Amino acid sequence: MDNYDAGLALYIEGIAASIGASYFAVNPMLKFIAKYIGTSIGTILSSPGAINDEGNRSGDLGETVGKAAIMLKEAFDKVTDEQWEKMGREAAEQAKEKFGVEATDAKEVFDGMKDLLHSLANLSLAGAVVSGVVGATIVSLVLLSNATKVLGPLSASTDIATVGAGNSLMNLVRYIVGRNRLAFVTAASLTSGMAAIFMMRANSTAAKVTHPTGTKAPDFKQVYLPDLPRQDAKGRRFDG
């Protein structure tokens, strides 16, 4: 298990520790702070590992699309001039070039998704680490505050110190939560935008394929392929 996979567990530990501390805290301010911290962490609960995996998958899809365009070009390069004489080379070349452009566009979208998701995974992991540390710290502060209640004169000064430290933790969590929320909302908007662009291009291409009005079909001549069957199992010819 790598650091990304451990991120979700850190979030859960931070939430559990903070909420638990809020229940056994004697000082009302620490009780409030612990509850606030646990609830706030819960609003950014996420899985850095899952986000990072999705980024890797987007990168793999981009590589696949890019390789498809390269493979198509290599296949065209292997066609001899004699073979091209039997097919509409100009129309086929246009189709290849068009696919190359669209494949490049698609790869850019997938690569953009990969970079965006990897950035979010890093941000989520940072939030997870802070959550784990803050959760453990607030528990320590509550335990210290509770323990000093039996020490008489030291109780007041300890409460002041622990509440001050608790407020610092709360401000840190507020900053992390605000930053992560903004990043995820922005990422969601960017992802939706990229998906819309991708679908718009895909729909445009599909429309041209299914309604090729005004487009010229490749002028293929009949080519005899000896390995293909010419009749079905009952002896009926496929060409009528």
Phi, psi and chi 1 to 4 in degrees:
 res  aa     phi    psi   chi1   chi2   chi3   chi4
   1 MET       -  125.2 -176.7  171.6   68.5      -
   2 ASP   -90.9 -176.8   59.6   18.5      -      -
   3 ASN   -60.5  -37.4  -69.5  -26.0      -      -
   4 TYR   -63.0  -42.9  -72.1  107.9      -      -
   5 ASP   -66.6  -27.8  -66.9  -31.2      -      -
   6 ALA   -78.4  -12.3      -      -      -      -
   7 GLY   -60.5  -44.2      -      -      -      -
   8 LEU   -61.8  -40.7 -177.9   58.5      -      -
   9 ALA   -63.8  -37.3      -      -      -      -
  10 LEU   -64.7  -40.4  -72.8  173.3      -      -
  11 TYR   -60.1  -48.3  -86.2  119.0      -      -
  12 ILE   -63.4  -40.9  -65.2  173.3      -      -
  13 GLU   -63.1  -41.3  -71.3  172.8    6.4      -
  14 GLY   -64.2  -42.3      -      -      -      -
  15 ILE   -65.3  -48.6  -66.2  170.1      -      -
  16 ALA   -61.7  -43.2      -      -      -      -
  17 ALA   -64.5  -43.6      -      -      -      -
  18 SER   -67.9  -46.8  -59.1      -      -      -
  19 ILE   -64.4  -40.0  -63.4  -60.6      -      -
  20 GLY   -61.5  -43.3      -      -      -      -
  21 ALA   -62.3  -34.3      -      -      -      -
  22 SER   -66.2  -26.2   72.7      -      -      -
  23 TYR   -79.2  -36.5  -80.6  103.8      -      -
  24 PHE  -103.4    4.9   60.8   76.7      -      -
  25 ALA   -70.4  134.4      -      -      -      -
  26 VAL   -87.0  -41.0  174.9      -      -      -
  27 ASN   -69.7  122.9 -175.1  -62.5      -      -
  28 PRO   -62.3  -33.9   19.7  -31.0      -      -
  29 MET   -67.6  -43.8  -77.8  -58.8  -61.7      -
  30 LEU   -64.7  -35.6  -76.2  178.1      -      -
  31 LYS   -60.0  -45.3 -176.8 -177.3  -70.9  -70.4
  32 PHE   -65.0  -45.5  168.1   78.4      -      -
  33 ILE   -61.1  -45.1  -69.3  170.4      -      -
  34 ALA   -62.9  -42.7      -      -      -      -
  35 LYS   -65.6  -40.9 -171.8  173.8 -178.1  178.6
  36 TYR   -61.2  -45.2  176.2   89.5      -      -
  37 ILE   -62.0  -47.4  -72.0  173.1      -      -
  38 GLY   -61.9  -43.5      -      -      -      -
  39 THR   -66.4  -41.0  -56.4      -      -      -
  40 SER   -65.5  -42.8  -63.2      -      -      -
  41 ILE   -60.2  -36.8  -67.0  172.6      -      -
  42 GLY   -60.8  -27.3      -      -      -      -
  43 THR   -74.3  -16.4   64.1      -      -      -
  44 ILE  -116.4   16.2   58.4  169.9      -      -
  45 LEU   -57.3  125.0  176.7   64.9      -      -
  46 SER  -156.0  169.9   54.3      -      -      -
  47 SER  -111.6  101.4  173.0      -      -      -
  48 PRO   -56.4  -36.1  -23.0   34.0      -      -
  49 GLY   -64.9  -44.4      -      -      -      -
  50 ALA   -65.4  -40.5      -      -      -      -
  51 ILE   -64.7  -42.9  -62.1  171.8      -      -
  52 ASN   -64.7  -38.7 -171.1   61.6      -      -
  53 ASP   -62.6  -41.2  -71.5  -16.5      -      -
  54 GLU   -63.8  -36.9  -72.9  -58.1  -40.8      -
  55 GLY   -62.4  -41.9      -      -      -      -
  56 ASN   -63.3  -40.3  -68.8  -23.1      -      -
  57 ARG   -65.0  -39.6  -84.6 -169.2  -80.3  -85.9
  58 SER   -63.0  -39.9  -66.8      -      -      -
  59 GLY   -63.7  -39.8      -      -      -      -
  60 ASP   -64.2  -40.0  -68.8  -18.9      -      -
  61 LEU   -64.1  -40.6  -73.8  170.7      -      -
  62 GLY   -61.8  -42.0      -      -      -      -
  63 GLU   -64.0  -39.6  -69.8  -61.6  -40.6      -
  64 THR   -63.0  -44.9  -61.0      -      -      -
  65 VAL   -64.3  -42.5  171.6      -      -      -
  66 GLY   -63.0  -40.9      -      -      -      -
  67 LYS   -66.9  -33.2  -71.4  178.1 -179.2  177.3
  68 ALA   -62.0  -41.9      -      -      -      -
  69 ALA   -65.5  -39.4      -      -      -      -
  70 ILE   -66.0  -42.9  -66.0  173.5      -      -
  71 MET   -63.1  -38.6  -70.3  172.2   62.7      -
  72 LEU   -64.7  -42.7 -179.1   61.3      -      -
  73 LYS   -62.5  -43.0 -178.2 -179.7 -177.3  -57.3
  74 GLU   -63.5  -37.4  -69.7  175.3  -12.5      -
  75 ALA   -65.0  -41.3      -      -      -      -
  76 PHE   -65.0  -38.3  -92.6   63.4      -      -
  77 ASP   -65.0  -23.2  -68.5  -18.7      -      -
  78 LYS   -84.2  -11.5  -68.3  178.2 -178.8  178.6
  79 VAL   -75.9  126.4  179.4      -      -      -
  80 THR   -79.1  163.1   64.9      -      -      -
  81 ASP   -60.8  -37.0  -69.9  -21.1      -      -
  82 GLU   -63.2  -41.2 -178.1 -179.6   -6.6      -
  83 GLN   -68.7  -35.8  -69.1  169.7  -35.5      -
  84 TRP   -65.3  -27.6  -86.0  124.3      -      -
  85 GLU   -62.2  -23.0  -70.3  178.3   -1.1      -
  86 LYS   -92.4   -1.7  -59.9  177.3 -178.3  179.6
  87 MET  -134.1  163.5  -63.7 -178.4  -72.8      -
  88 GLY   -80.3   91.3      -      -      -      -
  89 ARG   -64.8  -43.1 -179.1  168.8 -169.7  167.0
  90 GLU   -61.2  -46.3 -178.4  178.8   -7.6      -
  91 ALA   -66.5  -39.5      -      -      -      -
  92 ALA   -65.7  -40.0      -      -      -      -
  93 GLU   -63.1  -39.5  -73.0  -76.4   -2.5      -
  94 GLN   -63.5  -42.1  -70.1  176.1   -3.8      -
  95 ALA   -64.1  -38.8      -      -      -      -
  96 LYS   -65.5  -45.0 -178.8 -162.0   72.0  172.3
  97 GLU   -63.6  -39.3  -66.0  -60.5  -33.8      -
  98 LYS   -64.1  -42.4 -172.2  173.7 -174.0  -59.1
  99 PHE   -63.6  -38.8  176.0   79.8      -      -
 100 GLY   -60.9  -43.0      -      -      -      -
 101 VAL   -64.3  -46.5  171.1      -      -      -
 102 GLU   -67.3  -35.5  -68.0  177.1  -11.0      -
 103 ALA   -65.5  -38.8      -      -      -      -
 104 THR   -63.6  -43.3  -61.3      -      -      -
 105 ASP   -61.4  -45.1  -70.5  -16.0      -      -
 106 ALA   -63.9  -40.7      -      -      -      -
 107 LYS   -63.2  -38.9 -173.6  177.0 -174.0  -54.0
 108 GLU   -63.3  -38.9  -71.4  177.0   -5.6      -
 109 VAL   -64.2  -47.4  171.8      -      -      -
 110 PHE   -64.6  -40.2  -75.6  125.5      -      -
 111 ASP   -65.0  -38.4  -73.5  -13.1      -      -
 112 GLY   -63.7  -40.6      -      -      -      -
 113 MET   -63.1  -40.6  -72.8  -73.7  -70.6      -
 114 LYS   -60.9  -49.5  176.6 -167.8   70.7  174.0
 115 ASP   -62.4  -41.1  -66.0  -20.3      -      -
 116 LEU   -64.6  -45.7  178.5   61.9      -      -
 117 LEU   -68.3  -36.9  -71.0  168.0      -      -
 118 HIS   -66.0  -37.4  -78.1  168.6      -      -
 119 SER   -64.7  -41.1  -64.9      -      -      -
 120 LEU   -66.2  -37.6  -76.6  179.9      -      -
 121 ALA   -61.8  -42.3      -      -      -      -
 122 ASN   -65.4  -40.5  -69.5  -29.9      -      -
 123 LEU   -65.9  -42.8 -165.9   61.7      -      -
 124 SER   -63.4  -40.0  177.6      -      -      -
 125 LEU   -65.2  -40.9 -179.7   59.6      -      -
 126 ALA   -61.3  -42.2      -      -      -      -
 127 GLY   -63.8  -36.0      -      -      -      -
 128 ALA   -65.4  -43.4      -      -      -      -
 129 VAL   -62.6  -46.2  172.7      -      -      -
 130 VAL   -61.3  -40.9  170.7      -      -      -
 131 SER   -61.5  -44.6  -61.4      -      -      -
 132 GLY   -62.7  -43.5      -      -      -      -
 133 VAL   -67.2  -45.0  172.0      -      -      -
 134 VAL   -63.9  -41.6  168.1      -      -      -
 135 GLY   -59.6  -45.0      -      -      -      -
 136 ALA   -66.8  -35.8      -      -      -      -
 137 THR   -70.8  -42.5  -55.7      -      -      -
 138 ILE   -65.9  -33.1 -166.8   63.7      -      -
 139 VAL   -63.1  -43.7  168.1      -      -      -
 140 SER   -62.8  -41.2  -61.7      -      -      -
 141 LEU   -64.7  -41.8  -68.7  176.6      -      -
 142 VAL   -65.3  -43.5  167.7      -      -      -
 143 LEU   -61.8  -41.3  -70.1  174.9      -      -
 144 LEU   -64.4  -44.7  176.7   62.1      -      -
 145 SER   -62.7  -44.1  174.9      -      -      -
 146 ASN   -64.0  -40.3  -71.1   -5.3      -      -
 147 ALA   -66.1  -35.5      -      -      -      -
 148 THR   -78.6   -5.9   55.6      -      -      -
 149 LYS   -62.6  -24.3  -68.0  -60.9 -179.8 -176.4
 150 VAL   -91.4   -1.2  -60.2      -      -      -
 151 LEU   -98.2    5.4  -61.4 -179.7      -      -
 152 GLY    67.1 -110.8      -      -      -      -
 153 PRO   -56.7  -28.1  -25.1   35.9      -      -
 154 LEU   -78.5  -13.7  -68.9  176.8      -      -
 155 SER   -61.3  -47.4  178.4      -      -      -
 156 ALA   -63.3  -46.9      -      -      -      -
 157 SER   -65.9  -35.9   59.5      -      -      -
 158 THR   -67.2  -40.8  -58.4      -      -      -
 159 ASP   -60.5  -42.8  -85.3  -11.6      -      -
 160 ILE   -61.1  -43.2  -67.2  173.3      -      -
 161 ALA   -67.6  -44.6      -      -      -      -
 162 THR   -69.7  -38.4   53.4      -      -      -
 163 VAL   -65.5  -39.2  169.1      -      -      -
 164 GLY   -61.9  -43.4      -      -      -      -
 165 ALA   -65.7  -37.9      -      -      -      -
 166 GLY   -63.5  -40.4      -      -      -      -
 167 ASN   -62.9  -37.3  -80.9  -36.7      -      -
 168 SER   -63.8  -41.7  -64.0      -      -      -
 169 LEU   -63.4  -42.1  -70.4  177.5      -      -
 170 MET   -62.3  -41.9 -171.2  166.5   62.6      -
 171 ASN   -64.9  -37.5  -70.5  -28.6      -      -
 172 LEU   -64.2  -45.3  172.9   61.1      -      -
 173 VAL   -64.1  -40.3  169.3      -      -      -
 174 ARG   -60.3  -40.5 -174.9 -178.1  -70.4  118.9
 175 TYR   -66.4  -47.3  167.6   74.6      -      -
 176 ILE   -62.0  -45.0  -66.4  -64.9      -      -
 177 VAL   -62.5  -45.5  168.5      -      -      -
 178 GLY   -61.2  -43.2      -      -      -      -
 179 ARG   -65.4  -45.2 -174.7 -172.1   65.0  169.0
 180 ASN   -67.3  -40.8  -79.8   29.1      -      -
 181 ARG   -59.8  -47.4  -81.2  179.8 -179.0  170.4
 182 LEU   -60.8  -42.7  178.1   60.2      -      -
 183 ALA   -64.2  -42.9      -      -      -      -
 184 PHE   -70.4  -37.7  -85.6   86.8      -      -
 185 VAL   -64.9  -44.3  168.6      -      -      -
 186 THR   -62.7  -42.4  -57.6      -      -      -
 187 ALA   -63.5  -39.6      -      -      -      -
 188 ALA   -62.2  -40.5      -      -      -      -
 189 SER   -65.5  -43.5  -60.6      -      -      -
 190 LEU   -64.9  -41.4  -69.2  173.6      -      -
 191 THR   -63.3  -43.4  -59.1      -      -      -
 192 SER   -62.1  -40.0  -62.0      -      -      -
 193 GLY   -64.2  -44.1      -      -      -      -
 194 MET   -66.0  -39.0  -75.2 -170.3  -76.6      -
 195 ALA   -65.1  -39.5      -      -      -      -
 196 ALA   -63.8  -43.4      -      -      -      -
 197 ILE   -62.5  -43.3  -67.5  172.0      -      -
 198 PHE   -63.5  -45.0 -170.3   75.1      -      -
 199 MET   -67.2  -36.7  -71.2  -59.5  -62.8      -
 200 MET   -63.5  -42.0 -172.4  166.8   56.0      -
 201 ARG   -67.3  -40.7  -71.6  172.7  177.0  169.6
 202 ALA   -64.5  -42.7      -      -      -      -
 203 ASN   -66.0  -37.0  -70.1  -23.7      -      -
 204 SER   -64.0  -42.7  175.5      -      -      -
 205 THR   -65.9  -42.7  -59.0      -      -      -
 206 ALA   -63.1  -39.0      -      -      -      -
 207 ALA   -63.8  -38.8      -      -      -      -
 208 LYS   -69.1  -31.9  -69.4  177.7 -179.3  177.6
 209 VAL   -73.1  -42.8  171.1      -      -      -
 210 THR   -83.7  -20.3   54.5      -      -      -
 211 HIS  -131.0   72.0  -58.7   86.1      -      -
 212 PRO   -79.3   37.9   31.4  -34.3      -      -
 213 THR   -64.4  131.9  -54.8      -      -      -
 214 GLY    84.3   -1.4      -      -      -      -
 215 THR  -104.2  147.9   59.5      -      -      -
 216 LYS   -96.5  122.8 -178.1 -179.5  178.7 -177.8
 217 ALA   -74.1  148.1      -      -      -      -
 218 PRO   -56.6  138.4  -23.5   33.8      -      -
 219 ASP   -87.7   73.9 -176.0   20.9      -      -
 220 PHE   -80.4  135.4  -68.5  104.0      -      -
 221 LYS   -90.2  158.1  -65.9 -176.3  178.4  179.9
 222 GLN   -66.6  127.7 -174.8  175.4    2.7      -
 223 VAL  -116.5  129.7  180.0      -      -      -
 224 TYR   -84.6  121.8  176.7   67.7      -      -
 225 LEU  -113.5  101.8  -58.4  175.3      -      -
 226 PRO   -63.5  -21.7   23.4  -34.6      -      -
 227 ASP   -83.4  -12.4  -66.3  -28.2      -      -
 228 LEU   -84.5  139.5  -67.9 -178.8      -      -
 229 PRO   -68.2  143.5   24.8  -34.4      -      -
 230 ARG  -103.6   -7.4  -65.2  -71.4  176.2  176.9
 231 GLN  -147.8  158.5   57.8 -171.9   24.1      -
 232 ASP   -84.7 -172.7   61.6   17.3      -      -
 233 ALA   -64.7  -23.4      -      -      -      -
 234 LYS   -92.8    5.4  -65.5 -177.0  180.0  180.0
 235 GLY    87.4    6.9      -      -      -      -
 236 ARG   -84.3  133.0  -67.3  175.3  -63.6 -165.1
 237 ARG   -75.4  141.1  -68.7  177.7   59.1   84.0
 238 PHE   -70.2  -27.0  -66.4  132.3      -      -
 239 ASP   -91.7   14.6   56.1    5.8      -      -
 240 GLY    87.6      -      -      -      -      -
